[in-house]
């Protein structure tokens, strides 16, 4: 949820390159064949979902009462190794001190705008259209940026403050070459291998590999494939290519020699209703059925490699309880919720900390599956101040691990030049490496509100 809905609507109105004309659809008979090979069927039970929790709604937030206090607390948090001594992670007990490597292998104009403009993409709003603009130069330019955006010294810096988990978003094009797709399919896996092996073998970090986009588009946004793309839903061809991407991710995990160090995250912030994106209204019951069909297939794919690999399901702003009835309580499943205050109406930096403590406790009420806060940042909607950043950081890092399974800050490296309400630019509230360098993030937790 890092792209303005208003800006998206304006760009779509201005004419963004649409998805290519699809190849002939694989009919329902072939869809049944695809699924029957996995021992699953198209789900039709979406209306049996659990309650939708309101902590993702833009307004109002509703939390248990949290008493205002001038006290600040120091906590000595002992973060475990993400490789768990060679065993597989149990997300019910594991606590993640995580960081996203966002904007690296899936390019976002928001977090790399200077490079974006330098390579000639000022008019391109997303990776799809940037690659179309660059033409035959897309591959060499992207490859060079994969190498320069971050490197092993980035991992060293993250490890210095106790980071034990990396959530690494990728496009499907990193794993499978889909006919007609403008997303770059190149050597992303080679760059990923270098960083993953270094993080796992030197620091024992846990690695969450995520598919942030799926063929056809999962949410009409730049992060789902491209602006205006949502053809992943109800398209058997795109589902088949998605399963091929999953197979490639699992093969990568197995070939690493550290299969226990991975969690698979097969979908991110899916929505078939752009006007409701970021809230529970963004996903319909029919779309829920399609997602659950896909997730069932992912579990079958995992079982062929090693069923101990956890699957992380992004809650798509519905809350964990919404998804609980669809899966047996013994399922190796962890729910990924995203909590951002920069898009939360009425949120001021001076008053956000009590809300964090209350929200973390509220999310902890979802008991069937562990909940991981897969994305969070320091920016609030109003009156951001540079001195307030450490308290907001310490409060969130502490609260997410105290009540939940930890979280992953968005993002390790950001070059965003966008001004925030109050002081500074987004880079000063979203770039983990910069925050370490400025003394905002320290290994010790010294300024938590709760």
RODO-2510 file (C-alpha; in nm, 4 decimals, decimal comma):
residues 450
     n   res          X          Y          Z
     1     x     0,0000     0,0000     0,0000
     2     x     0,2624     0,2460    -0,1101
     3     x     0,0925     0,4153    -0,4054
     4     x    -0,1665     0,6905    -0,3850
     5     x    -0,5129     0,5811    -0,4996
     6     x    -0,5806     0,9356    -0,6181
     7     x    -0,2590     0,9398    -0,8197
     8     x    -0,3431     0,5983    -0,9616
     9     x    -0,6821     0,7153    -1,0848
    10     x    -0,5241     1,0175    -1,2501
    11     x    -0,2617     0,8069    -1,4253
    12     x    -0,5180     0,5606    -1,5512
    13     x    -0,7270     0,8445    -1,6865
    14     x    -0,4185     0,9781    -1,8640
    15     x    -0,3649     0,6555    -2,0518
    16     x    -0,1288     0,3908    -1,9175
    17     x    -0,0226     0,1014    -2,1350
    18     x    -0,2756    -0,1758    -2,0911
    19     x    -0,2071    -0,5446    -2,0546
    20     x    -0,1433    -0,7202    -2,3856
    21     x    -0,4228    -0,9046    -2,5595
    22     x    -0,4265    -1,2397    -2,3805
    23     x    -0,3599    -1,5621    -2,5580
    24     x    -0,6627    -1,7909    -2,5913
    25     x    -0,7936    -1,8715    -2,2459
    26     x    -0,7488    -2,2152    -2,0988
    27     x    -1,1149    -2,3094    -2,0615
    28     x    -1,2801    -2,4316    -1,7438
    29     x    -1,2293    -2,7901    -1,8563
    30     x    -0,8548    -2,7287    -1,8641
    31     x    -0,8722    -2,5396    -1,5356
    32     x    -1,0268    -2,8509    -1,3824
    33     x    -0,7398    -3,0498    -1,5321
    34     x    -0,4823    -2,8129    -1,3842
    35     x    -0,6388    -2,8330    -1,0401
    36     x    -0,7213    -3,2027    -1,0442
    37     x    -0,3522    -3,2762    -1,1003
    38     x    -0,3003    -3,1134    -0,7618
    39     x    -0,5934    -3,2884    -0,5996
    40     x    -0,7894    -2,9656    -0,5506
    41     x    -1,0962    -2,7944    -0,6947
    42     x    -1,2135    -2,4384    -0,7446
    43     x    -1,3189    -2,3090    -0,4041
    44     x    -1,6818    -2,2035    -0,3654
    45     x    -1,6977    -2,1397     0,0094
    46     x    -1,5915    -1,7755     0,0202
    47     x    -1,9141    -1,6716     0,1914
    48     x    -1,8149    -1,8835     0,4921
    49     x    -1,5348    -1,6455     0,5842
    50     x    -1,4738    -1,5302     0,9380
    51     x    -1,5381    -1,1789     1,0694
    52     x    -1,3611    -0,8923     0,8991
    53     x    -1,1623    -0,6922     1,1516
    54     x    -1,1731    -0,3159     1,1263
    55     x    -0,8125    -0,2320     1,2032
    56     x    -0,7345    -0,1863     0,8345
    57     x    -1,0203     0,0538     0,7691
    58     x    -0,9085     0,4082     0,7045
    59     x    -1,1514     0,5546     0,9562
    60     x    -1,2227     0,5017     1,2322
    61     x    -0,9588     0,2946     1,4090
    62     x    -1,1031     0,1085     1,7061
    63     x    -0,8651    -0,0260     1,9696
    64     x    -0,8805    -0,1243     2,3339
    65     x    -0,8275     0,1817     2,5558
    66     x    -0,4611     0,2714     2,6020
    67     x    -0,3835     0,5159     2,8778
    68     x    -0,1680     0,8140     2,7804
    69     x     0,1616     0,8282     2,9650
    70     x     0,4828     1,0283     2,9597
    71     x     0,6787     0,7162     3,0516
    72     x     0,9090     0,5559     2,7981
    73     x     1,0406     0,2044     2,8356
    74     x     1,3608     0,0213     2,7534
    75     x     1,3380    -0,3449     2,6537
    76     x     1,6095    -0,6033     2,6154
    77     x     1,4829    -0,8131     2,3252
    78     x     1,6738    -1,1285     2,2443
    79     x     1,6016    -1,1937     1,8778
    80     x     1,6377    -1,5603     1,7755
    81     x     1,8345    -1,6836     1,4775
    82     x     1,6173    -1,7043     1,1687
    83     x     1,7700    -2,0365     1,0678
    84     x     1,6502    -2,1894     1,3964
    85     x     1,9496    -2,4158     1,4425
    86     x     1,8822    -2,6010     1,1191
    87     x     1,5167    -2,6622     1,2032
    88     x     1,2168    -2,5155     1,0263
    89     x     1,0569    -2,2009     1,1677
    90     x     0,7488    -2,2279     1,3863
    91     x     0,5787    -1,8920     1,3390
    92     x     0,3722    -1,9493     1,6540
    93     x     0,6892    -1,9060     1,8595
    94     x     0,9335    -1,7262     1,6271
    95     x     0,9801    -1,3505     1,6683
    96     x     1,0911    -1,1650     1,3564
    97     x     1,2955    -0,8478     1,3667
    98     x     1,2553    -0,8011     0,9962
    99     x     1,3195    -0,5644     0,7086
   100     x     1,1818    -0,5679     0,3543
   101     x     1,4190    -0,5482     0,0608
   102     x     1,1530    -0,3573    -0,1295
   103     x     1,2153    -0,1662    -0,4498
   104     x     1,5076    -0,3934    -0,5358
   105     x     1,3925    -0,6857    -0,7508
   106     x     1,0500    -0,5306    -0,7993
   107     x     1,1055    -0,1716    -0,9034
   108     x     0,8893     0,1034    -0,7537
   109     x     0,9117     0,4596    -0,8751
   110     x     0,8173     0,5797    -0,5261
   111     x     1,1370     0,4460    -0,3700
   112     x     1,3835     0,4973    -0,6561
   113     x     1,2666     0,8161    -0,8325
   114     x     1,6066     0,9731    -0,9069
   115     x     1,7336     0,6610    -1,0864
   116     x     1,3940     0,6235    -1,2565
   117     x     1,4202     0,9700    -1,4111
   118     x     1,7904     0,9371    -1,4911
   119     x     1,7317     0,6323    -1,7105
   120     x     1,4588     0,8144    -1,9024
   121     x     1,1454     0,6908    -1,7307
   122     x     1,0004     1,0146    -1,5974
   123     x     0,6711     0,9556    -1,7811
   124     x     0,6493     0,5854    -1,6855
   125     x     0,4457     0,5292    -1,3677
   126     x     0,5349     0,1627    -1,3106
   127     x     0,7909    -0,1066    -1,3912
   128     x     0,5839    -0,2431    -1,6797
   129     x     0,5763     0,0907    -1,8606
   130     x     0,9369     0,1741    -1,7690
   131     x     1,0531    -0,1425    -1,9429
   132     x     0,8385    -0,0608    -2,2467
   133     x     0,9932     0,2866    -2,2534
   134     x     1,3490     0,1526    -2,2297
   135     x     1,2928    -0,1113    -2,4966
   136     x     1,5998    -0,3248    -2,5642
   137     x     1,7912    -0,1319    -2,2977
   138     x     1,5544    -0,2468    -2,0212
   139     x     1,7547    -0,5603    -1,9411
   140     x     2,1016    -0,4042    -1,9092
   141     x     1,9668    -0,1032    -1,7159
   142     x     1,7693    -0,3186    -1,4727
   143     x     2,0573    -0,5616    -1,4223
   144     x     2,2887    -0,2749    -1,3322
   145     x     2,0363    -0,1405    -1,0821
   146     x     1,9854    -0,4796    -0,9197
   147     x     2,3603    -0,4794    -0,8531
   148     x     2,3838    -0,1211    -0,7262
   149     x     2,0603    -0,0751    -0,5289
   150     x     2,1856    -0,2841    -0,2360
   151     x     2,4622    -0,5324    -0,1649
   152     x     2,6121    -0,7472     0,1130
   153     x     2,7193    -0,4380     0,3102
   154     x     2,3485    -0,3576     0,3350
   155     x     2,2993    -0,6918     0,5076
   156     x     2,5926    -0,6199     0,7406
   157     x     2,4314    -0,2933     0,8453
   158     x     2,0936    -0,4604     0,9057
   159     x     2,2543    -0,7355     1,1111
   160     x     2,4290    -0,4760     1,3294
   161     x     2,0938    -0,3823     1,4873
   162     x     1,9663    -0,7365     1,5327
   163     x     1,7721    -0,7959     1,2113
   164     x     1,6999    -1,1678     1,1828
   165     x     1,4484    -1,1758     0,8958
   166     x     1,4416    -1,0474     0,5385
   167     x     1,1152    -1,0215     0,3472
   168     x     1,2133    -1,0053    -0,0191
   169     x     0,9462    -0,9014    -0,2716
   170     x     0,9911    -1,0177    -0,6303
   171     x     0,7888    -0,9983    -0,9489
   172     x     0,6676    -1,3180    -1,1109
   173     x     0,9016    -1,2268    -1,3976
   174     x     1,1949    -1,3157    -1,1741
   175     x     1,0743    -1,6754    -1,1870
   176     x     0,8801    -1,7350    -1,5083
   177     x     0,8761    -1,5844    -1,8573
   178     x     0,5109    -1,5072    -1,9331
   179     x     0,4275    -1,4426    -2,3002
   180     x     0,3133    -1,0854    -2,3556
   181     x     0,4407    -0,9560    -2,0222
   182     x     0,6484    -0,6379    -2,0298
   183     x     0,8053    -0,7122    -1,6911
   184     x     1,1748    -0,7912    -1,7220
   185     x     1,2704    -1,1585    -1,7028
   186     x     1,6433    -1,1831    -1,6451
   187     x     1,9031    -1,2707    -1,3838
   188     x     1,7093    -1,1658    -1,0747
   189     x     1,7635    -1,5071    -0,9171
   190     x     2,1407    -1,4695    -0,9403
   191     x     2,1318    -1,1424    -0,7458
   192     x     1,8859    -1,2932    -0,4994
   193     x     2,1091    -1,5971    -0,4460
   194     x     2,4074    -1,3782    -0,3551
   195     x     2,2156    -1,1828    -0,0923
   196     x     2,0267    -1,4827     0,0473
   197     x     2,3308    -1,7025     0,0883
   198     x     2,5211    -1,4222     0,2561
   199     x     2,2366    -1,3379     0,4961
   200     x     2,1706    -1,7006     0,5869
   201     x     2,5266    -1,8307     0,6087
   202     x     2,6851    -1,5310     0,7827
   203     x     2,4005    -1,4129     1,0057
   204     x     2,1491    -1,6978     1,0220
   205     x     1,8675    -1,4801     0,8886
   206     x     1,5268    -1,6118     0,7900
   207     x     1,4140    -1,5374     0,4335
   208     x     1,0591    -1,4705     0,3205
   209     x     1,0385    -1,4820    -0,0578
   210     x     0,7295    -1,3057    -0,1818
   211     x     0,5520    -1,2756    -0,5142
   212     x     0,4429    -0,9126    -0,5114
   213     x     0,2920    -0,9425    -0,8556
   214     x     0,1157    -1,2236    -1,0361
   215     x     0,0500    -1,2622    -1,4113
   216     x    -0,2329    -1,0370    -1,5254
   217     x    -0,2186    -0,8163    -1,2157
   218     x    -0,3666    -0,8620    -0,8683
   219     x    -0,4786    -0,5126    -0,7672
   220     x    -0,4737    -0,2566    -1,0518
   221     x    -0,1649    -0,0945    -0,8942
   222     x     0,1995    -0,0683    -0,9891
   223     x     0,2870    -0,3248    -0,7240
   224     x     0,0465    -0,5917    -0,8607
   225     x     0,1897    -0,5965    -1,2151
   226     x     0,0997    -0,2566    -1,3616
   227     x    -0,1553     0,0191    -1,3244
   228     x    -0,4934    -0,0927    -1,4512
   229     x    -0,4087    -0,4646    -1,4504
   230     x    -0,6268    -0,7071    -1,2537
   231     x    -0,6625    -0,9971    -1,4994
   232     x    -0,5113    -1,2506    -1,2605
   233     x    -0,8546    -1,3161    -1,1174
   234     x    -1,0599    -1,5919    -1,2825
   235     x    -0,8017    -1,6507    -1,5570
   236     x    -0,6787    -2,0084    -1,5814
   237     x    -0,3809    -1,9161    -1,7977
   238     x    -0,2551    -1,6683    -1,5403
   239     x    -0,3182    -1,9174    -1,2609
   240     x    -0,1082    -2,1792    -1,4390
   241     x     0,1806    -1,9343    -1,4839
   242     x     0,1484    -1,8418    -1,1161
   243     x     0,1926    -2,2064    -1,0198
   244     x     0,4972    -2,2240    -1,2472
   245     x     0,6418    -1,9258    -1,0617
   246     x     0,5742    -2,0988    -0,7287
   247     x     0,7531    -2,4110    -0,8528
   248     x     1,0540    -2,1978    -0,9473
   249     x     1,0626    -2,0282    -0,6058
   250     x     1,0472    -2,3641    -0,4292
   251     x     1,3241    -2,5008    -0,6522
   252     x     1,5353    -2,1993    -0,5578
   253     x     1,4774    -2,2696    -0,1886
   254     x     1,5688    -2,6352    -0,2260
   255     x     1,8803    -2,5626    -0,4303
   256     x     2,0059    -2,3136    -0,1701
   257     x     2,1035    -2,5914     0,0684
   258     x     1,9170    -2,4085     0,3456
   259     x     1,5555    -2,5009     0,2784
   260     x     1,4692    -2,4576     0,6470
   261     x     1,5566    -2,0868     0,6244
   262     x     1,2613    -1,9962     0,3999
   263     x     0,8959    -1,8997     0,4143
   264     x     0,6893    -1,8726     0,0954
   265     x     0,4623    -1,5679     0,0471
   266     x     0,2681    -1,6334    -0,2758
   267     x     0,0472    -1,3215    -0,3002
   268     x     0,0478    -0,9598    -0,1832
   269     x    -0,2276    -0,7004    -0,1293
   270     x    -0,4703    -0,8492    -0,3797
   271     x    -0,7839    -0,6506    -0,4607
   272     x    -1,0574    -0,6702    -0,7228
   273     x    -1,2085    -0,3378    -0,6116
   274     x    -0,9605    -0,0527    -0,6466
   275     x    -1,1883     0,2013    -0,4797
   276     x    -1,1785    -0,0082    -0,1634
   277     x    -0,8068    -0,0883    -0,1734
   278     x    -0,6440    -0,0716     0,1689
   279     x    -0,9686    -0,1645     0,3436
   280     x    -1,1782    -0,4793     0,3789
   281     x    -1,3971    -0,3547     0,0917
   282     x    -1,1145    -0,4131    -0,1558
   283     x    -1,1745    -0,7867    -0,1930
   284     x    -1,4977    -0,9630    -0,2925
   285     x    -1,6188    -1,3098    -0,1970
   286     x    -1,5558    -1,4320    -0,5537
   287     x    -1,1997    -1,3032    -0,5376
   288     x    -1,1630    -1,4788    -0,2024
   289     x    -1,2590    -1,8061    -0,3697
   290     x    -0,9964    -1,7539    -0,6397
   291     x    -0,7253    -1,6700    -0,3874
   292     x    -0,8092    -1,9756    -0,1758
   293     x    -0,7974    -2,1957    -0,4865
   294     x    -0,4518    -2,0594    -0,5588
   295     x    -0,3373    -2,1039    -0,1987
   296     x    -0,4623    -2,4646    -0,1970
   297     x    -0,2478    -2,5228    -0,5060
   298     x     0,0511    -2,3592    -0,3380
   299     x     0,0195    -2,5916    -0,0400
   300     x     0,0138    -2,8890    -0,2763
   301     x     0,3248    -2,7571    -0,4488
   302     x     0,4994    -2,7082    -0,1146
   303     x     0,4128    -3,0627    -0,0074
   304     x     0,6016    -3,2001    -0,3074
   305     x     0,9180    -3,0283    -0,1844
   306     x     0,8824    -3,0191     0,1961
   307     x     0,5587    -2,9533     0,3824
   308     x     0,7550    -2,7961     0,6682
   309     x     0,8077    -2,4812     0,4586
   310     x     0,5620    -2,2274     0,6026
   311     x     0,3183    -2,0430     0,3760
   312     x     0,2574    -1,6760     0,4528
   313     x    -0,0828    -1,5484     0,3410
   314     x    -0,1164    -1,1714     0,3100
   315     x    -0,4553    -1,0876     0,4576
   316     x    -0,5475    -0,8428     0,1801
   317     x    -0,6722    -0,5996     0,4459
   318     x    -0,9363    -0,8427     0,5735
   319     x    -0,7624    -0,9458     0,8965
   320     x    -0,6521    -1,2948     0,9976
   321     x    -0,9926    -1,3955     1,1343
   322     x    -1,1466    -1,3602     0,7877
   323     x    -0,9263    -1,6421     0,6538
   324     x    -0,9365    -1,8749     0,9546
   325     x    -1,2428    -2,0850     0,8544
   326     x    -1,0862    -2,1829     0,5226
   327     x    -0,7891    -2,3713     0,6693
   328     x    -0,7515    -2,6412     0,9305
   329     x    -0,5866    -2,5143     1,2471
   330     x    -0,2961    -2,7565     1,1924
   331     x    -0,2072    -2,5914     0,8591
   332     x     0,1474    -2,4543     0,8407
   333     x     0,0140    -2,1040     0,7791
   334     x     0,1116    -1,7593     0,9023
   335     x    -0,0977    -1,4505     0,8267
   336     x     0,0730    -1,1336     0,7043
   337     x    -0,0964    -0,8051     0,8009
   338     x     0,0252    -0,4629     0,6856
   339     x    -0,0069    -0,1704     0,9239
   340     x     0,0569     0,1795     0,7954
   341     x    -0,0309     0,5050     0,9697
   342     x     0,0531     0,7399     0,6829
   343     x    -0,2848     0,6555     0,5256
   344     x    -0,4833     0,6416     0,8499
   345     x    -0,7179     0,9390     0,8787
   346     x    -0,6508     1,1593     1,1805
   347     x    -0,3166     1,0015     1,2720
   348     x    -0,0627     1,2476     1,4151
   349     x     0,2933     1,1514     1,4995
   350     x     0,2574     1,2818     1,8554
   351     x    -0,0357     1,0529     1,9282
   352     x     0,0315     0,7388     1,7252
   353     x     0,2195     0,5396     1,9902
   354     x    -0,0796     0,4520     2,2103
   355     x    -0,2600     0,3360     1,8973
   356     x     0,0328     0,1068     1,8100
   357     x     0,0236    -0,0608     2,1507
   358     x    -0,3517    -0,1039     2,1346
   359     x    -0,3493    -0,2269     1,7773
   360     x    -0,0807    -0,4871     1,8444
   361     x    -0,2835    -0,6242     2,1362
   362     x    -0,5982    -0,6194     1,9225
   363     x    -0,4344    -0,8157     1,6403
   364     x    -0,3100    -1,0672     1,8961
   365     x    -0,6738    -1,1605     1,9582
   366     x    -0,6645    -1,3603     1,6353
   367     x    -0,5613    -1,6948     1,7778
   368     x    -0,5876    -1,9693     1,5154
   369     x    -0,2844    -1,8670     1,3100
   370     x     0,0152    -1,6522     1,4034
   371     x     0,0124    -1,2977     1,2656
   372     x     0,3219    -1,1268     1,1270
   373     x     0,3248    -0,7533     1,0485
   374     x     0,4816    -0,7823     0,7057
   375     x     0,4983    -0,4098     0,6314
   376     x     0,5158    -0,1015     0,8545
   377     x     0,6927     0,2338     0,8503
   378     x     0,7385     0,5521     1,0540
   379     x     0,5364     0,8017     0,8504
   380     x     0,2047     0,9211     0,9930
   381     x    -0,0595     1,1183     0,8095
   382     x     0,0000     1,4486     0,9898
   383     x     0,2741     1,6464     1,1597
   384     x     0,5684     1,4116     1,1128
   385     x     0,8728     1,5236     1,3099
   386     x     1,2275     1,3954     1,2901
   387     x     1,2763     1,3755     1,6701
   388     x     0,9651     1,1568     1,7082
   389     x     1,0954     0,8816     1,4819
   390     x     1,2876     0,6792     1,7395
   391     x     0,9949     0,6527     1,9768
   392     x     0,7622     0,5480     1,6951
   393     x     1,0174     0,2933     1,5725
   394     x     1,0922     0,1467     1,9154
   395     x     0,7230     0,1260     2,0004
   396     x     0,6327    -0,0607     1,6819
   397     x     0,9295    -0,2989     1,6870
   398     x     0,8567    -0,3841     2,0491
   399     x     0,4782    -0,4123     2,0134
   400     x     0,4794    -0,6314     1,7025
   401     x     0,7040    -0,8882     1,8717
   402     x     0,5409    -0,8601     2,2146
   403     x     0,1899    -0,9384     2,0909
   404     x     0,2442    -1,0901     1,7457
   405     x     0,5156    -1,2783     1,5529
   406     x     0,7202    -0,9668     1,4901
   407     x     0,7277    -0,7691     1,1701
   408     x     0,9284    -0,6374     0,8764
   409     x     0,9911    -0,2660     0,8247
   410     x     0,9299    -0,1221     0,4775
   411     x     1,1989    -0,0815     0,3530
   412     x     1,5761    -0,1373     0,3769
   413     x     1,6663     0,1239     0,1154
   414     x     1,4522     0,4103    -0,0092
   415     x     1,5514     0,7094    -0,2157
   416     x     1,2062     0,8671    -0,2054
   417     x     1,2073     1,2438    -0,2481
   418     x     0,8377     1,2902    -0,1668
   419     x     0,7741     1,5416     0,1105
   420     x     0,5739     1,4281     0,4115
   421     x     0,3325     1,6346     0,6153
   422     x     0,5610     1,7988     0,8679
   423     x     0,9384     1,7620     0,8499
   424     x     1,1451     1,5945     0,5820
   425     x     1,0871     1,3489     0,2995
   426     x     0,9698     0,9895     0,2882
   427     x     1,3289     0,8680     0,2715
   428     x     1,3758     0,9915     0,6295
   429     x     1,0820     0,7794     0,7490
   430     x     1,1032     0,4744     0,5213
   431     x     1,4742     0,3977     0,4639
   432     x     1,6037     0,1593     0,7320
   433     x     1,9698     0,2052     0,6418
   434     x     1,9406     0,5836     0,6650
   435     x     1,7590     0,5504     0,9968
   436     x     2,0437     0,3383     1,1350
   437     x     2,2990     0,5925     1,0142
   438     x     2,1051     0,8743     1,1817
   439     x     2,0873     0,6890     1,5147
   440     x     1,7106     0,6449     1,5001
   441     x     1,7353     0,2662     1,4854
   442     x     1,9628     0,1047     1,7417
   443     x     2,0074    -0,2520     1,8533
   444     x     1,8725    -0,1572     2,1945
   445     x     1,5104    -0,0616     2,2442
   446     x     1,5168     0,2469     2,4657
   447     x     1,2118     0,4592     2,3868
   448     x     0,9072     0,2334     2,3552
   449     x     0,5695     0,3706     2,4625
   450     x     0,4517     0,0277     2,5805
***
